Amino acid sequence: MNSWLCFDRRLESGLTRLPRRRASGLLALVGLIAILGGLTAIISVQAAEQYAQGGRFRDAIALKNLAEAGIARARAELGKSPSYTGAERLALGRGEIRIVVVDKGAGRRIEVTAAVPALERARRTEKRVAGYRSPLGS
């Protein structure tokens, strides 16, 4: 009888250990899934921030180029016609520019406002000012 009793106890203790092993394995699996989910969220947020920074960088480059193109255009127009006063809205590339030419004594002042994507609904704007003296001296 003792041998059967020992066998029953061993069997009983083996059966009670089995759910504990399953529970600890399940707990480890849940912990691993939580860690992987957290890492995925962190990586996703960083990727979104990098994408947004890339968009701001592209906008800044586009604004700089638009403003410089506006100044070059105004100088070319002033070379053709000294009475040129500017343009209200010009679409160039990814945005729009506004050119204003103001008489300043012996020369002129060119003011260019560049905006991406458009002047009315601009995400960003940049204003550049340049001088112009007629090569003819007039």
OpenMM code with the backbone's topology and positions (N, CA, C; nanometers):
from openmm import Vec3, app, unit

residues = "MET ASN SER TRP LEU CYS PHE ASP ARG ARG LEU GLU SER GLY LEU THR ARG LEU PRO ARG ARG ARG ALA SER GLY LEU LEU ALA LEU VAL GLY LEU ILE ALA ILE LEU GLY GLY LEU THR ALA ILE ILE SER VAL GLN ALA ALA GLU GLN TYR ALA GLN GLY GLY ARG PHE ARG ASP ALA ILE ALA LEU LYS ASN LEU ALA GLU ALA GLY ILE ALA ARG ALA ARG ALA GLU LEU GLY LYS SER PRO SER TYR THR GLY ALA GLU ARG LEU ALA LEU GLY ARG GLY GLU ILE ARG ILE VAL VAL VAL ASP LYS GLY ALA GLY ARG ARG ILE GLU VAL THR ALA ALA VAL PRO ALA LEU GLU ARG ALA ARG ARG THR GLU LYS ARG VAL ALA GLY TYR ARG SER PRO LEU GLY SER".split()
positions = [
    Vec3(0.0786, -0.1186, 0.0000),
    Vec3(0.0000, 0.0000, 0.0000),
    Vec3(0.0841, 0.1269, 0.0000),
    Vec3(0.1904, 0.1209, 0.0676),
    Vec3(0.2767, 0.2374, 0.0717),
    Vec3(0.3308, 0.2739, -0.0660),
    Vec3(0.3638, 0.1710, -0.1429),
    Vec3(0.4175, 0.2012, -0.2754),
    Vec3(0.3129, 0.2661, -0.3641),
    Vec3(0.1887, 0.2208, -0.3541),
    Vec3(0.0824, 0.2849, -0.4305),
    Vec3(0.0551, 0.4261, -0.3826),
    Vec3(0.0643, 0.4456, -0.2553),
    Vec3(0.0414, 0.5774, -0.1993),
    Vec3(0.1498, 0.6756, -0.2459),
    Vec3(0.2732, 0.6280, -0.2477),
    Vec3(0.3826, 0.7120, -0.2976),
    Vec3(0.3632, 0.7445, -0.4449),
    Vec3(0.3196, 0.6455, -0.5219),
    Vec3(0.2969, 0.6675, -0.6648),
    Vec3(0.1882, 0.7713, -0.6872),
    Vec3(0.0805, 0.7586, -0.6071),
    Vec3(-0.0276, 0.8562, -0.6199),
    Vec3(0.0195, 0.9972, -0.5868),
    Vec3(0.1033, 1.0089, -0.4832),
    Vec3(0.1528, 1.1415, -0.4456),
    Vec3(0.2425, 1.1995, -0.5551),
    Vec3(0.3265, 1.1132, -0.6122),
    Vec3(0.4134, 1.1600, -0.7196),
    Vec3(0.3300, 1.2034, -0.8403),
    Vec3(0.2304, 1.1237, -0.8722),
    Vec3(0.1433, 1.1563, -0.9844),
    Vec3(0.0681, 1.2868, -0.9570),
    Vec3(0.0200, 1.2994, -0.8350),
    Vec3(-0.0527, 1.4192, -0.7967),
    Vec3(0.0366, 1.5432, -0.8035),
    Vec3(0.1578, 1.5324, -0.7513),
    Vec3(0.2462, 1.6480, -0.7527),
    Vec3(0.2892, 1.6815, -0.8962),
    Vec3(0.3031, 1.5822, -0.9823),
    Vec3(0.3359, 1.6078, -1.1222),
    Vec3(0.2229, 1.6792, -1.1931),
    Vec3(0.0998, 1.6432, -1.1615),
    Vec3(-0.0149, 1.7084, -1.2230),
    Vec3(-0.0324, 1.8510, -1.1739),
    Vec3(-0.0008, 1.8777, -1.0486),
    Vec3(-0.0136, 2.0145, -0.9990),
    Vec3(0.0977, 2.1032, -1.0524),
    Vec3(0.2131, 2.0461, -1.0855),
    Vec3(0.3211, 2.1253, -1.1421),
    Vec3(0.2926, 2.1637, -1.2871),
    Vec3(0.2204, 2.0791, -1.3577),
    Vec3(0.1948, 2.1035, -1.4990),
    Vec3(0.1209, 2.2354, -1.5228),
    Vec3(0.0120, 2.2679, -1.4541),
    Vec3(-0.0518, 2.3976, -1.4762),
    Vec3(0.0391, 2.5154, -1.4381),
    Vec3(0.1247, 2.4967, -1.3376),
    Vec3(0.2164, 2.6042, -1.3003),
    Vec3(0.3155, 2.6309, -1.4130),
    Vec3(0.3620, 2.5246, -1.4763),
    Vec3(0.4548, 2.5412, -1.5877),
    Vec3(0.3846, 2.6107, -1.7049),
    Vec3(0.2628, 2.5711, -1.7311),
    Vec3(0.1875, 2.6357, -1.8382),
    Vec3(0.1629, 2.7830, -1.8057),
    Vec3(0.1309, 2.8123, -1.6829),
    Vec3(0.1042, 2.9500, -1.6421),
    Vec3(0.2308, 3.0345, -1.6529),
    Vec3(0.3441, 2.9814, -1.6109),
    Vec3(0.4676, 3.0607, -1.6204),
    Vec3(0.5097, 3.0784, -1.7666),
    Vec3(0.4867, 2.9777, -1.8490),
    Vec3(0.5160, 2.9903, -1.9920),
    Vec3(0.4255, 3.0927, -2.0585),
    Vec3(0.2983, 3.0897, -2.0217),
    Vec3(0.2028, 3.1859, -2.0753),
    Vec3(0.2378, 3.3274, -2.0298),
    Vec3(0.2791, 3.3415, -1.9043),
    Vec3(0.3192, 3.4717, -1.8525),
    Vec3(0.4432, 3.5230, -1.9261),
    Vec3(0.5381, 3.4355, -1.9526),
    Vec3(0.6582, 3.4751, -2.0277),
    Vec3(0.6203, 3.5175, -2.1689),
    Vec3(0.5285, 3.4452, -2.2321),
    Vec3(0.4835, 3.4791, -2.3672),
    Vec3(0.4128, 3.6146, -2.3692),
    Vec3(0.3278, 3.6418, -2.2727),
    Vec3(0.2581, 3.7701, -2.2637),
    Vec3(0.3599, 3.8834, -2.2427),
    Vec3(0.4591, 3.8592, -2.1574),
    Vec3(0.5632, 3.9594, -2.1342),
    Vec3(0.6425, 3.9881, -2.2611),
    Vec3(0.6756, 3.8834, -2.3358),
    Vec3(0.7494, 3.9003, -2.4606),
    Vec3(0.6671, 3.9781, -2.5631),
    Vec3(0.5394, 3.9477, -2.5719),
    Vec3(0.4516, 4.0203, -2.6646),
    Vec3(0.4413, 4.1677, -2.6245),
    Vec3(0.4346, 4.1956, -2.4945),
    Vec3(0.4274, 4.3341, -2.4480),
    Vec3(0.5556, 4.4092, -2.4826),
    Vec3(0.6700, 4.3450, -2.4634),
    Vec3(0.7982, 4.4093, -2.4956),
    Vec3(0.8078, 4.4362, -2.6451),
    Vec3(0.7713, 4.3379, -2.7281),
    Vec3(0.7760, 4.3575, -2.8732),
    Vec3(0.6781, 4.4660, -2.9185),
    Vec3(0.5609, 4.4719, -2.8574),
    Vec3(0.4643, 4.5769, -2.8903),
    Vec3(0.5174, 4.7143, -2.8547),
    Vec3(0.5809, 4.7264, -2.7393),
    Vec3(0.6401, 4.8539, -2.6992),
    Vec3(0.7512, 4.8968, -2.7928),
    Vec3(0.8376, 4.8043, -2.8310),
    Vec3(0.9449, 4.8365, -2.9252),
    Vec3(0.8891, 4.8781, -3.0606),
    Vec3(0.7858, 4.8097, -3.1055),
    Vec3(0.7225, 4.8454, -3.2330),
    Vec3(0.6644, 4.9863, -3.2269),
    Vec3(0.6013, 5.0204, -3.1160),
    Vec3(0.5440, 5.1550, -3.1011),
    Vec3(0.6533, 5.2610, -3.1019),
    Vec3(0.7627, 5.2354, -3.0328),
    Vec3(0.8732, 5.3324, -3.0286),
    Vec3(0.9320, 5.3522, -3.1677),
    Vec3(0.9541, 5.2438, -3.2396),
    Vec3(1.0106, 5.2533, -3.3744),
    Vec3(0.9151, 5.3265, -3.4677),
    Vec3(0.7862, 5.3014, -3.4556),
    Vec3(0.6872, 5.3689, -3.5404),
    Vec3(0.6847, 5.5192, -3.5149),
    Vec3(0.6913, 5.5586, -3.3888),
    Vec3(0.6903, 5.7012, -3.3548),
    Vec3(0.8162, 5.7690, -3.4091),
    Vec3(0.9307, 5.7032, -3.3939),
    Vec3(1.0547, 5.7615, -3.4461),
    Vec3(1.0517, 5.7734, -3.5977),
    Vec3(0.9966, 5.6734, -3.6644),
    Vec3(0.9877, 5.6797, -3.8109),
    Vec3(0.8956, 5.7932, -3.8539),
    Vec3(0.7854, 5.8127, -3.7837),
    Vec3(0.6941, 5.9221, -3.8164),
    Vec3(0.7612, 6.0580, -3.7949),
    Vec3(0.8402, 6.0707, -3.6873),
    Vec3(0.9114, 6.1960, -3.6634),
    Vec3(1.0151, 6.2217, -3.7722),
    Vec3(1.0864, 6.1188, -3.8145),
    Vec3(1.1849, 6.1351, -3.9209),
    Vec3(1.1177, 6.1773, -4.0510),
    Vec3(1.0021, 6.1183, -4.0792),
    Vec3(0.9282, 6.1540, -4.2002),
    Vec3(0.8849, 6.3004, -4.1948),
    Vec3(0.8365, 6.3440, -4.0789),
    Vec3(0.7927, 6.4832, -4.0640),
    Vec3(0.9104, 6.5793, -4.0774),
    Vec3(1.0249, 6.5435, -4.0191),
    Vec3(1.1426, 6.6281, -4.0313),
    Vec3(1.1887, 6.6368, -4.1760),
    Vec3(1.1785, 6.5264, -4.2485),
    Vec3(1.2144, 6.5280, -4.3902),
    Vec3(1.1257, 6.6223, -4.4684),
    Vec3(0.9960, 6.6265, -4.4355),
    Vec3(0.9033, 6.7183, -4.5016),
    Vec3(0.9367, 6.8631, -4.4728),
    Vec3(0.9721, 6.8931, -4.3473),
    Vec3(1.0104, 7.0307, -4.3128),
    Vec3(1.1396, 7.0696, -4.3834),
    Vec3(1.2321, 6.9756, -4.3941),
    Vec3(1.3586, 7.0023, -4.4618),
    Vec3(1.3353, 7.0298, -4.6101),
    Vec3(1.2493, 6.9480, -4.6735),
    Vec3(1.2175, 6.9696, -4.8149),
    Vec3(1.1489, 7.1043, -4.8345),
    Vec3(1.0582, 7.1412, -4.7429),
    Vec3(0.9925, 7.2718, -4.7520),
    Vec3(1.0926, 7.3855, -4.7404),
    Vec3(1.1883, 7.3742, -4.6492),
    Vec3(1.2878, 7.4797, -4.6311),
    Vec3(1.3728, 7.4963, -4.7572),
    Vec3(1.4124, 7.3858, -4.8181),
    Vec3(1.4912, 7.3935, -4.9418),
    Vec3(1.4071, 7.4550, -5.0535),
    Vec3(1.2812, 7.4127, -5.0644),
    Vec3(1.1934, 7.4676, -5.1683),
    Vec3(1.1736, 7.6181, -5.1487),
    Vec3(1.1555, 7.6626, -5.0237),
    Vec3(1.1369, 7.8061, -4.9975),
    Vec3(1.2603, 7.8864, -5.0367),
    Vec3(1.3761, 7.8357, -5.0014),
    Vec3(1.5005, 7.9058, -5.0359),
    Vec3(1.5136, 7.9184, -5.1877),
    Vec3(1.4890, 7.8091, -5.2577),
    Vec3(1.4989, 7.8113, -5.4037),
    Vec3(1.3933, 7.9010, -5.4673),
    Vec3(1.2716, 7.8977, -5.4137),
    Vec3(1.1655, 7.9847, -5.4664),
    Vec3(1.2011, 8.1321, -5.4489),
    Vec3(1.2507, 8.1680, -5.3310),
    Vec3(1.2851, 8.3078, -5.3049),
    Vec3(1.3984, 8.3542, -5.3967),
    Vec3(1.4994, 8.2700, -5.4137),
    Vec3(1.6099, 8.3071, -5.5027),
    Vec3(1.5636, 8.3164, -5.6483),
    Vec3(1.4738, 8.2273, -5.6889),
    Vec3(1.4201, 8.2334, -5.8247),
    Vec3(1.3365, 8.3590, -5.8442),
    Vec3(1.2638, 8.3996, -5.7406),
    Vec3(1.1851, 8.5230, -5.7489),
    Vec3(1.2730, 8.6453, -5.7647),
    Vec3(1.3836, 8.6493, -5.6927),
    Vec3(1.4766, 8.7621, -5.7059),
    Vec3(1.5388, 8.7634, -5.8454),
    Vec3(1.5783, 8.6470, -5.8942),
    Vec3(1.6368, 8.6392, -6.0293),
    Vec3(1.5356, 8.6824, -6.1348),
    Vec3(1.4112, 8.6403, -6.1156),
    Vec3(1.3065, 8.6790, -6.2110),
    Vec3(1.2845, 8.8302, -6.2093),
    Vec3(1.2797, 8.8886, -6.0911),
    Vec3(1.2585, 9.0333, -6.0810),
    Vec3(1.3735, 9.1094, -6.1449),
    Vec3(1.4951, 9.0639, -6.1221),
    Vec3(1.6103, 9.1316, -6.1840),
    Vec3(1.6052, 9.1213, -6.3363),
    Vec3(1.5644, 9.0039, -6.3862),
    Vec3(1.5534, 8.9873, -6.5319),
    Vec3(1.4445, 9.0777, -6.5882),
    Vec3(1.3306, 9.0848, -6.5196),
    Vec3(1.2213, 9.1713, -6.5664),
    Vec3(1.2606, 9.3188, -6.5603),
    Vec3(1.3341, 9.3578, -6.4556),
    Vec3(1.3797, 9.4972, -6.4455),
    Vec3(1.4809, 9.5292, -6.5542),
    Vec3(1.5598, 9.4304, -6.5948),
    Vec3(1.6534, 9.4510, -6.7052),
    Vec3(1.5813, 9.4740, -6.8359),
    Vec3(1.4667, 9.4073, -6.8549),
    Vec3(1.3879, 9.4256, -6.9770),
    Vec3(1.3071, 9.5542, -6.9725),
    Vec3(1.2427, 9.5791, -6.8580),
    Vec3(1.1531, 9.6939, -6.8456),
    Vec3(1.1778, 9.7627, -6.7110),
    Vec3(1.2369, 9.8803, -6.7105),
    Vec3(1.2646, 9.9506, -6.5848),
    Vec3(1.1386, 9.9882, -6.5071),
    Vec3(1.0218, 9.9865, -6.5702),
    Vec3(0.8983, 10.0220, -6.5004),
    Vec3(0.8323, 9.9014, -6.4317),
    Vec3(0.8975, 9.7869, -6.4302),
    Vec3(0.8424, 9.6654, -6.3676),
    Vec3(0.8227, 9.6894, -6.2179),
    Vec3(0.7028, 9.6579, -6.1685),
    Vec3(0.6716, 9.6803, -6.0267),
    Vec3(0.6502, 9.5512, -5.9484),
    Vec3(0.6541, 9.4391, -6.0166),
    Vec3(0.6398, 9.3120, -5.9455),
    Vec3(0.5252, 9.2285, -5.9977),
    Vec3(0.5000, 9.1181, -5.9281),
    Vec3(0.3919, 9.0262, -5.9647),
    Vec3(0.3223, 8.9808, -5.8377),
    Vec3(0.1896, 8.9721, -5.8440),
    Vec3(0.1114, 8.9365, -5.7259),
    Vec3(0.1292, 8.7891, -5.6879),
    Vec3(0.1105, 8.6992, -5.7833),
    Vec3(0.1232, 8.5553, -5.7552),
    Vec3(0.1840, 8.4855, -5.8752),
    Vec3(0.2925, 8.4161, -5.8516),
    Vec3(0.3545, 8.3336, -5.9556),
    Vec3(0.3730, 8.1937, -5.8997),
    Vec3(0.3237, 8.0957, -5.9730),
    Vec3(0.3423, 7.9567, -5.9305),
    Vec3(0.4741, 7.9053, -5.9878),
    Vec3(0.5591, 7.8602, -5.9002),
    Vec3(0.6876, 7.8030, -5.9401),
    Vec3(0.7115, 7.6763, -5.8587),
    Vec3(0.7408, 7.5673, -5.9253),
    Vec3(0.7752, 7.4440, -5.8544),
    Vec3(0.6701, 7.4002, -5.7544),
    Vec3(0.7118, 7.3856, -5.6283),
    Vec3(0.6229, 7.3376, -5.5224),
    Vec3(0.5456, 7.4478, -5.4528),
    Vec3(0.5615, 7.5740, -5.4957),
    Vec3(0.4956, 7.6818, -5.4236),
    Vec3(0.4635, 7.8012, -5.5101),
    Vec3(0.4424, 7.9135, -5.4423),
    Vec3(0.4104, 8.0393, -5.5098),
    Vec3(0.4965, 8.1504, -5.4528),
    Vec3(0.5148, 8.2559, -5.5343),
    Vec3(0.5899, 8.3726, -5.4884),
    Vec3(0.5137, 8.4997, -5.5205),
    Vec3(0.5419, 8.6016, -5.4422),
    Vec3(0.4892, 8.7362, -5.4654),
    Vec3(0.6119, 8.8278, -5.4744),
    Vec3(0.6178, 8.9087, -5.5793),
    Vec3(0.7317, 8.9982, -5.6011),
    Vec3(0.6822, 9.1419, -5.5937),
    Vec3(0.7510, 9.2232, -5.5136),
    Vec3(0.7202, 9.3655, -5.5032),
    Vec3(0.8503, 9.4421, -5.5267),
    Vec3(0.8476, 9.5374, -5.6204),
    Vec3(0.9651, 9.6199, -5.6491),
    Vec3(0.9333, 9.7619, -5.6034),
    Vec3(1.0206, 9.8159, -5.5173),
    Vec3(0.9993, 9.9481, -5.4586),
    Vec3(1.1155, 10.0389, -5.4986),
    Vec3(1.0845, 10.1622, -5.5416),
    Vec3(1.1902, 10.2598, -5.5722),
    Vec3(1.2572, 10.3043, -5.4433),
    Vec3(1.3887, 10.3048, -5.4436),
    Vec3(1.4660, 10.3496, -5.3271),
    Vec3(1.5751, 10.4442, -5.3752),
    Vec3(1.5433, 10.5658, -5.3990),
    Vec3(1.6420, 10.6652, -5.4404),
    Vec3(1.7079, 10.6269, -5.5720),
    Vec3(1.8377, 10.5991, -5.5665),
    Vec3(1.9142, 10.5680, -5.6879),
    Vec3(1.8884, 10.4264, -5.7380),
    Vec3(1.8432, 10.3372, -5.6517),
    Vec3(1.8205, 10.1984, -5.6930),
    Vec3(1.6791, 10.1528, -5.6605),
    Vec3(1.6620, 10.0260, -5.6629),
    Vec3(1.5315, 9.9678, -5.6293),
    Vec3(1.5510, 9.8556, -5.5297),
    Vec3(1.4445, 9.8280, -5.4552),
    Vec3(1.4469, 9.7177, -5.3598),
    Vec3(1.3476, 9.6123, -5.4062),
    Vec3(1.3949, 9.4873, -5.4119),
    Vec3(1.3103, 9.3753, -5.4529),
    Vec3(1.2735, 9.2969, -5.3280),
    Vec3(1.1436, 9.2814, -5.3050),
    Vec3(1.0946, 9.2021, -5.1918),
    Vec3(1.0221, 9.0807, -5.2475),
    Vec3(1.0667, 8.9636, -5.2090),
    Vec3(1.0048, 8.8390, -5.2562),
    Vec3(0.9531, 8.7628, -5.1354),
    Vec3(0.8269, 8.7220, -5.1420),
    Vec3(0.7682, 8.6356, -5.0401),
    Vec3(0.7393, 8.5015, -5.1064),
    Vec3(0.8016, 8.3965, -5.0543),
    Vec3(0.7815, 8.2614, -5.1072),
    Vec3(0.6977, 8.1814, -5.0087),
    Vec3(0.6096, 8.0962, -5.0599),
    Vec3(0.5234, 8.0146, -4.9748),
    Vec3(0.5093, 7.8747, -5.0333),
    Vec3(0.4994, 7.7777, -4.9437),
    Vec3(0.4762, 7.6386, -4.9835),
    Vec3(0.3498, 7.5925, -4.9148),
    Vec3(0.2506, 7.5376, -4.9781),
    Vec3(0.2321, 7.5134, -5.1197),
    Vec3(0.1741, 7.6325, -5.1950),
    Vec3(0.1057, 7.7252, -5.1240),
    Vec3(0.0486, 7.8423, -5.1914),
    Vec3(0.0475, 7.9597, -5.0934),
    Vec3(0.0312, 8.0801, -5.1455),
    Vec3(0.0342, 8.1992, -5.0599),
    Vec3(-0.0816, 8.2017, -4.9609),
    Vec3(-0.2014, 8.1612, -5.0018),
    Vec3(-0.3181, 8.1667, -4.9122),
    Vec3(-0.3136, 8.0602, -4.8043),
    Vec3(-0.2696, 7.9419, -4.8374),
    Vec3(-0.2693, 7.8309, -4.7406),
    Vec3(-0.1264, 7.7799, -4.7174),
    Vec3(-0.0402, 7.8706, -4.6836),
    Vec3(0.1020, 7.8376, -4.6703),
    Vec3(0.1299, 7.7601, -4.5422),
    Vec3(0.2077, 7.6536, -4.5575),
    Vec3(0.2592, 7.5829, -4.4399),
    Vec3(0.3761, 7.6626, -4.3829),
    Vec3(0.4573, 7.7151, -4.4734),
    Vec3(0.5726, 7.7958, -4.4346),
    Vec3(0.5922, 7.9059, -4.5382),
    Vec3(0.6464, 8.0170, -4.4930),
    Vec3(0.6788, 8.1265, -4.5852),
    Vec3(0.8203, 8.1761, -4.5565),
    Vec3(0.8753, 8.2420, -4.6555),
    Vec3(1.0070, 8.3032, -4.6399),
    Vec3(1.0074, 8.4322, -4.7194),
    Vec3(1.0678, 8.5350, -4.6611),
    Vec3(1.0746, 8.6650, -4.7277),
    Vec3(1.2214, 8.6994, -4.7506),
    Vec3(1.2528, 8.7397, -4.8723),
    Vec3(1.3889, 8.7811, -4.9081),
    Vec3(1.3833, 8.9215, -4.9667),
    Vec3(1.4871, 8.9978, -4.9378),
    Vec3(1.4980, 9.1345, -4.9888),
    Vec3(1.6328, 9.1468, -5.0588),
    Vec3(1.6314, 9.2093, -5.1759),
    Vec3(1.7551, 9.2308, -5.2509),
    Vec3(1.7502, 9.3690, -5.3141),
    Vec3(1.8660, 9.4195, -5.3445),
    Vec3(1.8751, 9.5495, -5.4114),
    Vec3(1.8950, 9.5318, -5.5613),
    Vec3(1.8635, 9.6371, -5.6359),
    Vec3(1.8833, 9.6336, -5.7812),
    Vec3(1.9220, 9.7725, -5.8278),
    Vec3(2.0295, 9.7788, -5.9029),
    Vec3(2.0699, 9.9029, -5.9695),
    Vec3(2.0747, 9.8727, -6.1188),
    Vec3(2.0168, 9.9595, -6.1941),
    Vec3(2.0127, 9.9404, -6.3386),
    Vec3(2.1542, 9.9454, -6.3952),
    Vec3(2.1878, 9.8500, -6.4819),
    Vec3(2.3213, 9.8533, -6.5438),
    Vec3(2.3408, 9.9752, -6.6342),
    Vec3(2.2299, 10.0387, -6.6740),
    Vec3(2.2374, 10.1568, -6.7601),
    Vec3(2.2571, 10.2841, -6.6793),
    Vec3(2.2409, 10.2757, -6.5485),
    Vec3(2.2584, 10.3932, -6.4621),
    Vec3(2.1363, 10.4810, -6.4537),
    Vec3(2.0224, 10.4378, -6.5053),
    Vec3(1.9028, 10.5223, -6.5010),
    Vec3(1.8165, 10.4923, -6.3827),
] * unit.nanometer
topology = app.Topology()
chain = topology.addChain("A")
for resn in residues:
    res = topology.addResidue(resn, chain)
    for name in ("N", "CA", "C"):
        topology.addAtom(name, app.Element.getBySymbol(name[0]), res)
